[in-house]
């Protein structure tokens, strides 16, 4: 079937086509209303090393101050540990109990191996997405502190800590799920329309073909000269009939004529 035949079939079955288009619109509208958009809030934490170092020359003296940014290259392992810790079932339950959405992720950039933790929080409302981001940020700091204290007390200045590097002020709507739902509903409506149109067209042609096969063809009537029907004699016109009678009388013998 070429494209012109395709269009002609749709036009010929325009009632079914129009009904299918209306049904497709209703399905798409229903999907748009039923599927609500997701809201996302993102932020980034950087892990920083201790603020001070032990004074090896004077153990009893004050610790030596240092720049925590100097240890960024050596904290990639700690960052990976935290990404695994934040996916623990018990940790997730504690965060959800604080009002966070369970749909959040804590990721590390594995290409650069940097001590950056990217937090992605998805929720059904902007307020919940923003609240989830805050809860996860606090949870990362709490879990990082708990890990460091598992093997004994450590001074506060010797702790690795998480510092906020970037944080979304407002959640952003993501229409991906709604767009996919509308697209799926549209495809379903178009397929139903085409199936109805060409199904009806095929059914009509099948009935016509079946009728042509079921009815025997009529036998042709034999042709009769001068437009007459078979088994009948056509009378000549009046002005010709007299001449025919005269000609017939002329063909008779004279004896027959004298008797009359």
C-alpha atoms as an extended CHARMM CRD file, in Angstrom:
* protein
*
       260  EXT
         1         1  UNK       CA              0.0000000000        0.0000000000        0.0000000000  PROA      1               0.0000000000
         2         2  UNK       CA              1.4480000000        3.3300000000       -1.0750000000  PROA      2               0.0000000000
         3         3  UNK       CA              1.0310000000        6.6090000000        0.7630000000  PROA      3               0.0000000000
         4         4  UNK       CA             -1.7110000000        7.9160000000       -1.5560000000  PROA      4               0.0000000000
         5         5  UNK       CA             -3.8160000000        4.7920000000       -1.0120000000  PROA      5               0.0000000000
         6         6  UNK       CA             -3.1820000000        5.1210000000        2.6940000000  PROA      6               0.0000000000
         7         7  UNK       CA             -4.5440000000        8.6870000000        2.7370000000  PROA      7               0.0000000000
         8         8  UNK       CA             -7.4960000000        7.7870000000        0.5380000000  PROA      8               0.0000000000
         9         9  UNK       CA             -8.4710000000        5.0090000000        2.9110000000  PROA      9               0.0000000000
        10        10  UNK       CA             -8.3710000000        7.3970000000        5.8710000000  PROA      10              0.0000000000
        11        11  UNK       CA            -10.4990000000        9.9330000000        3.9780000000  PROA      11              0.0000000000
        12        12  UNK       CA            -12.9640000000        7.2870000000        2.8210000000  PROA      12              0.0000000000
        13        13  UNK       CA            -13.4210000000        6.1320000000        6.4190000000  PROA      13              0.0000000000
        14        14  UNK       CA            -13.4260000000        9.6730000000        7.7470000000  PROA      14              0.0000000000
        15        15  UNK       CA            -15.9680000000        8.9690000000       10.4840000000  PROA      15              0.0000000000
        16        16  UNK       CA            -13.7890000000        6.2760000000       12.0400000000  PROA      16              0.0000000000
        17        17  UNK       CA            -10.6970000000        8.4420000000       11.5430000000  PROA      17              0.0000000000
        18        18  UNK       CA            -12.3040000000       11.4240000000       13.2760000000  PROA      18              0.0000000000
        19        19  UNK       CA            -13.4920000000        9.2480000000       16.1570000000  PROA      19              0.0000000000
        20        20  UNK       CA             -9.9780000000        7.8100000000       16.5330000000  PROA      20              0.0000000000
        21        21  UNK       CA             -8.3930000000       11.2580000000       16.5710000000  PROA      21              0.0000000000
        22        22  UNK       CA            -10.8230000000       12.3610000000       19.2730000000  PROA      22              0.0000000000
        23        23  UNK       CA            -10.0640000000        9.2330000000       21.2900000000  PROA      23              0.0000000000
        24        24  UNK       CA             -6.3350000000        9.8670000000       20.9420000000  PROA      24              0.0000000000
        25        25  UNK       CA             -6.7760000000       13.3990000000       22.2500000000  PROA      25              0.0000000000
        26        26  UNK       CA             -8.7530000000       12.1540000000       25.2430000000  PROA      26              0.0000000000
        27        27  UNK       CA             -6.0880000000        9.5580000000       26.0500000000  PROA      27              0.0000000000
        28        28  UNK       CA             -3.2790000000       12.1140000000       25.8010000000  PROA      28              0.0000000000
        29        29  UNK       CA             -5.1450000000       14.5910000000       27.9850000000  PROA      29              0.0000000000
        30        30  UNK       CA             -5.8900000000       11.9080000000       30.5610000000  PROA      30              0.0000000000
        31        31  UNK       CA             -2.2140000000       10.9150000000       30.7050000000  PROA      31              0.0000000000
        32        32  UNK       CA             -1.1890000000       14.5540000000       31.0900000000  PROA      32              0.0000000000
        33        33  UNK       CA             -3.5620000000       15.0460000000       34.0220000000  PROA      33              0.0000000000
        34        34  UNK       CA             -2.9300000000       11.6800000000       35.6930000000  PROA      34              0.0000000000
        35        35  UNK       CA              0.8800000000       11.7560000000       35.6400000000  PROA      35              0.0000000000
        36        36  UNK       CA              2.2790000000       14.5680000000       37.7630000000  PROA      36              0.0000000000
        37        37  UNK       CA              5.7930000000       15.9300000000       37.2080000000  PROA      37              0.0000000000
        38        38  UNK       CA              8.6840000000       15.0860000000       39.4840000000  PROA      38              0.0000000000
        39        39  UNK       CA             10.6380000000       17.8110000000       41.2680000000  PROA      39              0.0000000000
        40        40  UNK       CA             14.3850000000       17.6210000000       41.7070000000  PROA      40              0.0000000000
        41        41  UNK       CA             16.7640000000       19.4100000000       44.0250000000  PROA      41              0.0000000000
        42        42  UNK       CA             20.5270000000       18.9180000000       43.7360000000  PROA      42              0.0000000000
        43        43  UNK       CA             23.5490000000       19.8500000000       45.7700000000  PROA      43              0.0000000000
        44        44  UNK       CA             27.2400000000       19.0350000000       46.1510000000  PROA      44              0.0000000000
        45        45  UNK       CA             29.2960000000       18.3540000000       49.2510000000  PROA      45              0.0000000000
        46        46  UNK       CA             33.0920000000       18.3940000000       49.4270000000  PROA      46              0.0000000000
        47        47  UNK       CA             35.0010000000       16.2990000000       51.9490000000  PROA      47              0.0000000000
        48        48  UNK       CA             37.7080000000       18.2370000000       53.7850000000  PROA      48              0.0000000000
        49        49  UNK       CA             40.5840000000       16.8980000000       55.8290000000  PROA      49              0.0000000000
        50        50  UNK       CA             41.4560000000       17.8410000000       59.4270000000  PROA      50              0.0000000000
        51        51  UNK       CA             42.0190000000       21.4890000000       60.2700000000  PROA      51              0.0000000000
        52        52  UNK       CA             45.1280000000       20.7550000000       62.3570000000  PROA      52              0.0000000000
        53        53  UNK       CA             48.0460000000       18.3390000000       62.5710000000  PROA      53              0.0000000000
        54        54  UNK       CA             49.6490000000       16.8670000000       65.6830000000  PROA      54              0.0000000000
        55        55  UNK       CA             52.7250000000       18.7890000000       66.8690000000  PROA      55              0.0000000000
        56        56  UNK       CA             55.3940000000       16.1070000000       66.6340000000  PROA      56              0.0000000000
        57        57  UNK       CA             58.1090000000       18.4380000000       67.9460000000  PROA      57              0.0000000000
        58        58  UNK       CA             56.0540000000       19.4370000000       70.9640000000  PROA      58              0.0000000000
        59        59  UNK       CA             53.5620000000       16.6460000000       71.7230000000  PROA      59              0.0000000000
        60        60  UNK       CA             52.2780000000       18.5680000000       74.7170000000  PROA      60              0.0000000000
        61        61  UNK       CA             51.9750000000       21.7600000000       72.7000000000  PROA      61              0.0000000000
        62        62  UNK       CA             49.0740000000       22.9950000000       70.6280000000  PROA      62              0.0000000000
        63        63  UNK       CA             48.4210000000       21.2430000000       67.2850000000  PROA      63              0.0000000000
        64        64  UNK       CA             49.6590000000       22.8050000000       64.0820000000  PROA      64              0.0000000000
        65        65  UNK       CA             47.1470000000       24.5950000000       61.9130000000  PROA      65              0.0000000000
        66        66  UNK       CA             46.9380000000       23.4660000000       58.2780000000  PROA      66              0.0000000000
        67        67  UNK       CA             44.9950000000       24.0610000000       55.1090000000  PROA      67              0.0000000000
        68        68  UNK       CA             42.3610000000       21.2680000000       54.7610000000  PROA      68              0.0000000000
        69        69  UNK       CA             42.1890000000       21.7740000000       50.9910000000  PROA      69              0.0000000000
        70        70  UNK       CA             45.6610000000       20.2710000000       50.6520000000  PROA      70              0.0000000000
        71        71  UNK       CA             44.2730000000       16.7650000000       51.2500000000  PROA      71              0.0000000000
        72        72  UNK       CA             41.5630000000       16.8140000000       48.5770000000  PROA      72              0.0000000000
        73        73  UNK       CA             43.4440000000       14.3820000000       46.3760000000  PROA      73              0.0000000000
        74        74  UNK       CA             43.6820000000       11.7710000000       49.1220000000  PROA      74              0.0000000000
        75        75  UNK       CA             40.0120000000       11.6490000000       50.1300000000  PROA      75              0.0000000000
        76        76  UNK       CA             38.6200000000        9.7460000000       47.1420000000  PROA      76              0.0000000000
        77        77  UNK       CA             38.4660000000        6.4950000000       49.1140000000  PROA      77              0.0000000000
        78        78  UNK       CA             36.5330000000        8.1930000000       51.9190000000  PROA      78              0.0000000000
        79        79  UNK       CA             34.1400000000        9.6120000000       49.3270000000  PROA      79              0.0000000000
        80        80  UNK       CA             33.4810000000        6.1550000000       47.9150000000  PROA      80              0.0000000000
        81        81  UNK       CA             32.9170000000        4.8290000000       51.4260000000  PROA      81              0.0000000000
        82        82  UNK       CA             30.2660000000        7.4870000000       52.0060000000  PROA      82              0.0000000000
        83        83  UNK       CA             28.4290000000        6.7100000000       48.7590000000  PROA      83              0.0000000000
        84        84  UNK       CA             28.1360000000        3.1070000000       49.9040000000  PROA      84              0.0000000000
        85        85  UNK       CA             27.1320000000        4.0830000000       53.4320000000  PROA      85              0.0000000000
        86        86  UNK       CA             24.2830000000        6.3050000000       52.2400000000  PROA      86              0.0000000000
        87        87  UNK       CA             22.7150000000        3.4050000000       50.3240000000  PROA      87              0.0000000000
        88        88  UNK       CA             22.5410000000        1.2470000000       53.4600000000  PROA      88              0.0000000000
        89        89  UNK       CA             18.9550000000        0.2120000000       54.2170000000  PROA      89              0.0000000000
        90        90  UNK       CA             19.1200000000        1.2970000000       57.8420000000  PROA      90              0.0000000000
        91        91  UNK       CA             20.4730000000        4.7270000000       56.8990000000  PROA      91              0.0000000000
        92        92  UNK       CA             17.7690000000        5.2000000000       54.2580000000  PROA      92              0.0000000000
        93        93  UNK       CA             15.0610000000        4.2990000000       56.7900000000  PROA      93              0.0000000000
        94        94  UNK       CA             16.4080000000        6.8650000000       59.2650000000  PROA      94              0.0000000000
        95        95  UNK       CA             16.3750000000        9.5810000000       56.6180000000  PROA      95              0.0000000000
        96        96  UNK       CA             12.8620000000        8.6870000000       55.4790000000  PROA      96              0.0000000000
        97        97  UNK       CA             11.7120000000        8.7940000000       59.1070000000  PROA      97              0.0000000000
        98        98  UNK       CA             12.9380000000       12.4050000000       59.1830000000  PROA      98              0.0000000000
        99        99  UNK       CA             10.6540000000       13.3030000000       56.2780000000  PROA      99              0.0000000000
       100       100  UNK       CA             12.9590000000       12.6640000000       53.3230000000  PROA      100             0.0000000000
       101       101  UNK       CA             11.7610000000       11.1090000000       50.1020000000  PROA      101             0.0000000000
       102       102  UNK       CA             13.2100000000        7.6220000000       49.4960000000  PROA      102             0.0000000000
       103       103  UNK       CA             13.9820000000        8.6480000000       45.9340000000  PROA      103             0.0000000000
       104       104  UNK       CA             17.4280000000       10.1990000000       46.4180000000  PROA      104             0.0000000000
       105       105  UNK       CA             20.9460000000        9.3890000000       45.2440000000  PROA      105             0.0000000000
       106       106  UNK       CA             24.4340000000       10.1020000000       46.5160000000  PROA      106             0.0000000000
       107       107  UNK       CA             26.9940000000        9.8820000000       43.7350000000  PROA      107             0.0000000000
       108       108  UNK       CA             30.7190000000       10.2980000000       43.2610000000  PROA      108             0.0000000000
       109       109  UNK       CA             32.4550000000       11.4060000000       40.0980000000  PROA      109             0.0000000000
       110       110  UNK       CA             34.3900000000        8.2320000000       39.2870000000  PROA      110             0.0000000000
       111       111  UNK       CA             36.2700000000        9.8290000000       36.3760000000  PROA      111             0.0000000000
       112       112  UNK       CA             38.0690000000       12.4950000000       38.3860000000  PROA      112             0.0000000000
       113       113  UNK       CA             38.0310000000       10.5650000000       41.6960000000  PROA      113             0.0000000000
       114       114  UNK       CA             37.4380000000       13.8760000000       43.4440000000  PROA      114             0.0000000000
       115       115  UNK       CA             36.1290000000       14.0810000000       47.0430000000  PROA      115             0.0000000000
       116       116  UNK       CA             32.8160000000       15.4870000000       45.8330000000  PROA      116             0.0000000000
       117       117  UNK       CA             29.4730000000       13.9850000000       46.8160000000  PROA      117             0.0000000000
       118       118  UNK       CA             26.6210000000       14.8940000000       44.4780000000  PROA      118             0.0000000000
       119       119  UNK       CA             23.2040000000       14.5500000000       46.0930000000  PROA      119             0.0000000000
       120       120  UNK       CA             20.0860000000       14.2650000000       43.9020000000  PROA      120             0.0000000000
       121       121  UNK       CA             16.6930000000       14.3920000000       45.6160000000  PROA      121             0.0000000000
       122       122  UNK       CA             13.4690000000       13.6830000000       43.6970000000  PROA      122             0.0000000000
       123       123  UNK       CA              9.9840000000       14.1130000000       45.1460000000  PROA      123             0.0000000000
       124       124  UNK       CA              6.3880000000       14.7570000000       44.1280000000  PROA      124             0.0000000000
       125       125  UNK       CA              6.4070000000       18.3450000000       45.4350000000  PROA      125             0.0000000000
       126       126  UNK       CA              9.0500000000       21.1090000000       45.4130000000  PROA      126             0.0000000000
       127       127  UNK       CA              8.9560000000       21.4460000000       49.1880000000  PROA      127             0.0000000000
       128       128  UNK       CA              9.5830000000       17.7570000000       49.7440000000  PROA      128             0.0000000000
       129       129  UNK       CA             12.4680000000       17.7230000000       47.2630000000  PROA      129             0.0000000000
       130       130  UNK       CA             14.1400000000       20.6510000000       49.0230000000  PROA      130             0.0000000000
       131       131  UNK       CA             13.5320000000       19.0790000000       52.4440000000  PROA      131             0.0000000000
       132       132  UNK       CA             14.9790000000       15.7790000000       51.2500000000  PROA      132             0.0000000000
       133       133  UNK       CA             18.1430000000       17.5300000000       50.1280000000  PROA      133             0.0000000000
       134       134  UNK       CA             18.5650000000       19.1350000000       53.5550000000  PROA      134             0.0000000000
       135       135  UNK       CA             17.9660000000       15.8420000000       55.3560000000  PROA      135             0.0000000000
       136       136  UNK       CA             20.4750000000       13.9590000000       53.1860000000  PROA      136             0.0000000000
       137       137  UNK       CA             23.1040000000       16.6920000000       53.6430000000  PROA      137             0.0000000000
       138       138  UNK       CA             22.7520000000       16.4160000000       57.4250000000  PROA      138             0.0000000000
       139       139  UNK       CA             22.7140000000       12.6420000000       57.1830000000  PROA      139             0.0000000000
       140       140  UNK       CA             26.0210000000       12.5620000000       55.3110000000  PROA      140             0.0000000000
       141       141  UNK       CA             27.6950000000       14.6750000000       57.9920000000  PROA      141             0.0000000000
       142       142  UNK       CA             26.2230000000       12.4860000000       60.7450000000  PROA      142             0.0000000000
       143       143  UNK       CA             27.2460000000        9.2030000000       59.1230000000  PROA      143             0.0000000000
       144       144  UNK       CA             30.7500000000       10.5080000000       58.3360000000  PROA      144             0.0000000000
       145       145  UNK       CA             31.2160000000       11.4420000000       61.9860000000  PROA      145             0.0000000000
       146       146  UNK       CA             29.8650000000        8.0670000000       63.1410000000  PROA      146             0.0000000000
       147       147  UNK       CA             32.2780000000        6.1520000000       60.9040000000  PROA      147             0.0000000000
       148       148  UNK       CA             35.2770000000        8.0360000000       62.2550000000  PROA      148             0.0000000000
       149       149  UNK       CA             34.2320000000        7.3870000000       65.8660000000  PROA      149             0.0000000000
       150       150  UNK       CA             33.6360000000        3.6790000000       65.4930000000  PROA      150             0.0000000000
       151       151  UNK       CA             37.2190000000        2.7680000000       66.4810000000  PROA      151             0.0000000000
       152       152  UNK       CA             37.5770000000        5.3150000000       69.2650000000  PROA      152             0.0000000000
       153       153  UNK       CA             37.2220000000        8.9700000000       70.0750000000  PROA      153             0.0000000000
       154       154  UNK       CA             38.9720000000       11.4220000000       67.7860000000  PROA      154             0.0000000000
       155       155  UNK       CA             39.4640000000       15.0840000000       68.4390000000  PROA      155             0.0000000000
       156       156  UNK       CA             37.1400000000       17.4470000000       66.6730000000  PROA      156             0.0000000000
       157       157  UNK       CA             40.0350000000       19.1290000000       64.8460000000  PROA      157             0.0000000000
       158       158  UNK       CA             41.1860000000       15.7450000000       63.5070000000  PROA      158             0.0000000000
       159       159  UNK       CA             37.8840000000       14.8400000000       61.8740000000  PROA      159             0.0000000000
       160       160  UNK       CA             37.1860000000       14.6540000000       58.1390000000  PROA      160             0.0000000000
       161       161  UNK       CA             34.0850000000       16.6910000000       57.5540000000  PROA      161             0.0000000000
       162       162  UNK       CA             31.6250000000       17.4340000000       54.7580000000  PROA      162             0.0000000000
       163       163  UNK       CA             31.1740000000       21.0370000000       53.6460000000  PROA      163             0.0000000000
       164       164  UNK       CA             28.4270000000       22.3610000000       51.4020000000  PROA      164             0.0000000000
       165       165  UNK       CA             29.8170000000       23.3830000000       48.0370000000  PROA      165             0.0000000000
       166       166  UNK       CA             26.6290000000       23.9760000000       46.0700000000  PROA      166             0.0000000000
       167       167  UNK       CA             22.9200000000       23.7050000000       46.8090000000  PROA      167             0.0000000000
       168       168  UNK       CA             19.8300000000       24.4600000000       44.7580000000  PROA      168             0.0000000000
       169       169  UNK       CA             17.7110000000       27.2280000000       46.2120000000  PROA      169             0.0000000000
       170       170  UNK       CA             14.5450000000       25.9210000000       44.5670000000  PROA      170             0.0000000000
       171       171  UNK       CA             13.5010000000       22.5450000000       43.2080000000  PROA      171             0.0000000000
       172       172  UNK       CA             13.1380000000       22.1970000000       39.4550000000  PROA      172             0.0000000000
       173       173  UNK       CA             10.1810000000       20.4750000000       37.8030000000  PROA      173             0.0000000000
       174       174  UNK       CA             11.0640000000       17.5350000000       35.5830000000  PROA      174             0.0000000000
       175       175  UNK       CA              8.4670000000       16.6930000000       32.9430000000  PROA      175             0.0000000000
       176       176  UNK       CA             10.1140000000       13.5170000000       31.6880000000  PROA      176             0.0000000000
       177       177  UNK       CA              7.6350000000       11.0610000000       33.1900000000  PROA      177             0.0000000000
       178       178  UNK       CA              4.6400000000       13.1140000000       32.0660000000  PROA      178             0.0000000000
       179       179  UNK       CA              6.0440000000       13.5090000000       28.5490000000  PROA      179             0.0000000000
       180       180  UNK       CA              6.6080000000        9.7670000000       28.2560000000  PROA      180             0.0000000000
       181       181  UNK       CA              3.0720000000        9.0540000000       29.4560000000  PROA      181             0.0000000000
       182       182  UNK       CA              1.5250000000       11.4700000000       26.9290000000  PROA      182             0.0000000000
       183       183  UNK       CA              3.6550000000       10.0340000000       24.1230000000  PROA      183             0.0000000000
       184       184  UNK       CA              2.6510000000        6.4800000000       25.0340000000  PROA      184             0.0000000000
       185       185  UNK       CA             -1.0450000000        7.4150000000       25.1340000000  PROA      185             0.0000000000
       186       186  UNK       CA             -0.7570000000        9.1210000000       21.7440000000  PROA      186             0.0000000000
       187       187  UNK       CA              0.9060000000        6.0840000000       20.1750000000  PROA      187             0.0000000000
       188       188  UNK       CA             -1.8000000000        3.7980000000       21.5750000000  PROA      188             0.0000000000
       189       189  UNK       CA             -4.5430000000        6.0760000000       20.2240000000  PROA      189             0.0000000000
       190       190  UNK       CA             -2.9710000000        6.2550000000       16.7510000000  PROA      190             0.0000000000
       191       191  UNK       CA             -2.5370000000        2.4800000000       16.5880000000  PROA      191             0.0000000000
       192       192  UNK       CA             -6.1430000000        1.9190000000       17.6450000000  PROA      192             0.0000000000
       193       193  UNK       CA             -7.3440000000        4.3960000000       15.0100000000  PROA      193             0.0000000000
       194       194  UNK       CA             -5.3440000000        2.7930000000       12.2090000000  PROA      194             0.0000000000
       195       195  UNK       CA             -6.4110000000       -0.6710000000       13.3180000000  PROA      195             0.0000000000
       196       196  UNK       CA            -10.0870000000        0.3260000000       13.2850000000  PROA      196             0.0000000000
       197       197  UNK       CA             -9.8910000000        2.0670000000        9.8770000000  PROA      197             0.0000000000
       198       198  UNK       CA             -8.0040000000       -0.6320000000        8.0190000000  PROA      198             0.0000000000
       199       199  UNK       CA             -9.8020000000       -3.4320000000        9.8550000000  PROA      199             0.0000000000
       200       200  UNK       CA            -13.1430000000       -2.0400000000        8.6830000000  PROA      200             0.0000000000
       201       201  UNK       CA            -11.7520000000       -1.5680000000        5.1800000000  PROA      201             0.0000000000
       202       202  UNK       CA            -10.5190000000       -5.1500000000        5.0480000000  PROA      202             0.0000000000
       203       203  UNK       CA            -13.8350000000       -6.4670000000        6.3840000000  PROA      203             0.0000000000
       204       204  UNK       CA            -15.7840000000       -4.5430000000        3.7300000000  PROA      204             0.0000000000
       205       205  UNK       CA            -13.5920000000       -5.8830000000        0.9380000000  PROA      205             0.0000000000
       206       206  UNK       CA            -13.8400000000       -9.4140000000        2.2910000000  PROA      206             0.0000000000
       207       207  UNK       CA            -17.6530000000       -9.2300000000        2.3230000000  PROA      207             0.0000000000
       208       208  UNK       CA            -17.7170000000       -7.9360000000       -1.2310000000  PROA      208             0.0000000000
       209       209  UNK       CA            -15.4120000000      -10.7250000000       -2.3950000000  PROA      209             0.0000000000
       210       210  UNK       CA            -17.4640000000      -13.3530000000       -0.5920000000  PROA      210             0.0000000000
       211       211  UNK       CA            -20.6790000000      -12.0680000000       -2.1840000000  PROA      211             0.0000000000
       212       212  UNK       CA            -19.1090000000      -12.2080000000       -5.6370000000  PROA      212             0.0000000000
       213       213  UNK       CA            -17.9980000000      -15.8180000000       -5.0940000000  PROA      213             0.0000000000
       214       214  UNK       CA            -21.2620000000      -17.0050000000       -3.5110000000  PROA      214             0.0000000000
       215       215  UNK       CA            -23.6420000000      -15.6710000000       -6.2700000000  PROA      215             0.0000000000
       216       216  UNK       CA            -23.4410000000      -17.6370000000       -9.6020000000  PROA      216             0.0000000000
       217       217  UNK       CA            -22.9720000000      -15.4850000000      -12.6840000000  PROA      217             0.0000000000
       218       218  UNK       CA            -26.0240000000      -14.9350000000      -14.9340000000  PROA      218             0.0000000000
       219       219  UNK       CA            -26.0310000000      -16.9140000000      -18.1980000000  PROA      219             0.0000000000
       220       220  UNK       CA            -25.9650000000      -14.6490000000      -21.2390000000  PROA      220             0.0000000000
       221       221  UNK       CA            -29.1240000000      -14.6650000000      -23.3740000000  PROA      221             0.0000000000
       222       222  UNK       CA            -28.7670000000      -15.6340000000      -27.0350000000  PROA      222             0.0000000000
       223       223  UNK       CA            -28.9650000000      -12.7390000000      -29.4130000000  PROA      223             0.0000000000
       224       224  UNK       CA            -32.0740000000      -12.6740000000      -31.6310000000  PROA      224             0.0000000000
       225       225  UNK       CA            -32.0280000000      -10.8750000000      -34.9850000000  PROA      225             0.0000000000
       226       226  UNK       CA            -34.1520000000       -7.7720000000      -35.4210000000  PROA      226             0.0000000000
       227       227  UNK       CA            -34.2680000000       -7.2530000000      -31.6020000000  PROA      227             0.0000000000
       228       228  UNK       CA            -36.8030000000      -10.0880000000      -31.0770000000  PROA      228             0.0000000000
       229       229  UNK       CA            -36.7670000000      -12.5650000000      -28.2420000000  PROA      229             0.0000000000
       230       230  UNK       CA            -36.0760000000      -16.2710000000      -28.6540000000  PROA      230             0.0000000000
       231       231  UNK       CA            -39.1120000000      -18.3010000000      -29.8470000000  PROA      231             0.0000000000
       232       232  UNK       CA            -41.1470000000      -15.3370000000      -31.1870000000  PROA      232             0.0000000000
       233       233  UNK       CA            -41.7110000000      -14.0060000000      -34.6810000000  PROA      233             0.0000000000
       234       234  UNK       CA            -41.4530000000      -10.3330000000      -35.2610000000  PROA      234             0.0000000000
       235       235  UNK       CA            -44.2940000000       -8.8370000000      -37.3200000000  PROA      235             0.0000000000
       236       236  UNK       CA            -43.1990000000       -6.4790000000      -40.0960000000  PROA      236             0.0000000000
       237       237  UNK       CA            -44.5270000000       -2.9370000000      -40.1870000000  PROA      237             0.0000000000
       238       238  UNK       CA            -47.9470000000       -2.2670000000      -41.8530000000  PROA      238             0.0000000000
       239       239  UNK       CA            -46.5680000000       -0.6500000000      -45.0120000000  PROA      239             0.0000000000
       240       240  UNK       CA            -44.3390000000       -3.6390000000      -45.5800000000  PROA      240             0.0000000000
       241       241  UNK       CA            -46.9990000000       -6.2800000000      -44.8290000000  PROA      241             0.0000000000
       242       242  UNK       CA            -49.0750000000       -5.4150000000      -47.9580000000  PROA      242             0.0000000000
       243       243  UNK       CA            -46.1080000000       -5.7750000000      -50.2630000000  PROA      243             0.0000000000
       244       244  UNK       CA            -45.2610000000       -9.1190000000      -48.7210000000  PROA      244             0.0000000000
       245       245  UNK       CA            -48.7920000000      -10.4270000000      -49.3770000000  PROA      245             0.0000000000
       246       246  UNK       CA            -48.7300000000       -9.2630000000      -52.9930000000  PROA      246             0.0000000000
       247       247  UNK       CA            -45.3890000000      -10.9570000000      -53.5090000000  PROA      247             0.0000000000
       248       248  UNK       CA            -46.6710000000      -14.2060000000      -52.0610000000  PROA      248             0.0000000000
       249       249  UNK       CA            -49.7830000000      -14.1700000000      -54.2990000000  PROA      249             0.0000000000
       250       250  UNK       CA            -47.6300000000      -13.5810000000      -57.3260000000  PROA      250             0.0000000000
       251       251  UNK       CA            -45.6360000000      -16.7000000000      -56.5420000000  PROA      251             0.0000000000
       252       252  UNK       CA            -48.8090000000      -18.9300000000      -56.5600000000  PROA      252             0.0000000000
       253       253  UNK       CA            -49.8340000000      -20.8170000000      -59.7190000000  PROA      253             0.0000000000
       254       254  UNK       CA            -52.6690000000      -19.3110000000      -61.9230000000  PROA      254             0.0000000000
       255       255  UNK       CA            -54.9560000000      -22.2870000000      -61.1940000000  PROA      255             0.0000000000
       256       256  UNK       CA            -54.9150000000      -21.4860000000      -57.5440000000  PROA      256             0.0000000000
       257       257  UNK       CA            -55.7860000000      -17.8970000000      -58.2540000000  PROA      257             0.0000000000
       258       258  UNK       CA            -58.7860000000      -18.8740000000      -60.4950000000  PROA      258             0.0000000000
       259       259  UNK       CA            -60.2110000000      -21.1100000000      -57.8220000000  PROA      259             0.0000000000
       260       260  UNK       CA            -60.2590000000      -18.2250000000      -55.4100000000  PROA      260             0.0000000000
